[in-house]
Each structure stands twice: as C-alpha cells, then as structure tokens.
Amino acid sequence: MSSWKIRHEARKANRGLDLGPNPSLHALQSWIEAKCGRPIIVMELATLRGDDLCGWWVLYEGINVVVHALVRSTWHLQQIILHEFAHLILGHQFTATSLELMHLPGFPEPPLMTLGRSSYVDDAEATAEYLADLLTARIARHTPDATGDPAGFDQVFG
C-alpha cells in the first residue's frame, strides 16, 4: 500500500468516528466498546520491558484487553492505547495473524485471539500508527490543559 493510501485510510477512519463535541480517550473507548459489543480493559503487564513490544490487543470471551508495558509518561501510555484502539477501529482484528496465545495474569483461560504482526513496517502497523497520531491531535485540540507532556512539545508545536 502506498503512503497516500495509508494516510487516506486512516483519515477516513478518523472522520467516521462520532466522539461528540469533546473527543477523549474515554469517548473513543466507549465508541469502540459499542461498535464491538464488548468492554475493553486496559492493563499494564510489568513483565513487558517495552523496548520491543509496548502494547497489544487480546480477545477473551466477551472482552477486549489492551495490554501495555510500563510507561514513562501519560502521553506515551495514551499513544500505546490509541495505537491498539486504531487497530480495532480499522478492523485489523479480522485480518491479522495471531501471536502465540499466552496466559495473562488475572484471566482464568488463554485468550481466543491476539493481534499479531509480522513487521513494524507493514501497512497495518503504519495505518494504525498514523490513525493514532490523528486521534492524539484530535483529543489534544479538545483538552483544556494538555501540558502533561514533560518535554513541552505541546507548548512548542501546539
């Protein structure tokens, strides 16, 4: 897929999201939960180092789980979550390969499916990352105090 098609697909998905007048991570999560018909749990997994795999999506009977590594900032956490949400918005859970089904702490059985990837540079990853960036910008425009960025990028690049 060309970079134009990646951007076009991500922009189209972003325009199709009805997040109300004040888009937020919570509003997006609610929209996905309504669309998928199951709740989403976001959980940290301390055994993930975050230097290779920062987050991923896991399907259990009746529930979506977004697992993430330990993060350094709320902005980093938001980007990981938005990236995984972007995969769900784009329907990648229906076309992706599955990683080995591993048992997560707190869940009695192995998952039904996990969203896997064969590369960091494939079209699905590029589209999800671009959509996550669009969603970050959309949420930031409607956040009264977006100064949670310790580097101050929001003040410089606003």
Secondary structure, DSSP 8 states (H G I E B T S, - for coil): --HHHHHHHHHHHHHT----SS--HHHHHHHHHHHHTS-EEEEE-TT--SSS--EEEEEETTEEEEEE---SSHHHHHHHHHHHHHHHHTTGGGT---------TT-SS--SEE---S-TTSHHHHHHHHHHHHHHHHHHHT-S-----TT-HHHHH-
